[in-house]
Amino acid sequence: MFRQLDVVRIKTSSPEHGLDAGARGVVVQIYEAPGLGYEIEVADEDGRTRYQGAFAPEDLEPW
């Protein structure tokens, strides 16, 4: 289980959102219902948000 502000790696690509497998993100929210999930923010080199969205635990791994 991840905690808020943990750095994670996204295990699967999401071309429709411009994310490659292995993209680094930060946990910004944890959802516990109806099932465990995480809101992840992925930023560019300048700190601007590239994507923010929800992921299932199996789609993430520790950075």
C-alpha positions, -999 to 999 in steps of 0.1 A, spaced: 0 0 0 13 34 -9 10 66 12 2 101 1 32 118 -16 50 84 -23 68 84 -57 56 55 -79 62 40 -113 33 34 -136 36 -2 -149 15 1 -180 14 26 -208 -15 48 -215 -10 63 -250 -43 81 -249 -29 101 -220 6 104 -233 21 81 -206 47 54 -213 52 24 -190 77 34 -164 65 70 -160 71 84 -126 43 100 -106 33 110 -71 4 98 -50 -18 128 -44 -50 110 -31 -59 76 -18 -93 61 -25 -106 34 -2 -142 29 -16 -156 12 -36 -121 -3 -38 -85 8 -32 -71 32 -58 -47 61 -61 -48 95 -78 -14 100 -94 1 132 -107 27 130 -134 47 162 -140 72 173 -166 108 184 -160 96 219 -152 71 207 -126 40 212 -147 13 186 -145 13 164 -176 -15 140 -164 -35 134 -132 -57 104 -129 -68 74 -109 -49 40 -110 -55 6 -95 -28 -7 -71 -18 -34 -96 -9 -6 -121 17 9 -98 50 -1 -82 74 17 -59 99 40 -76 
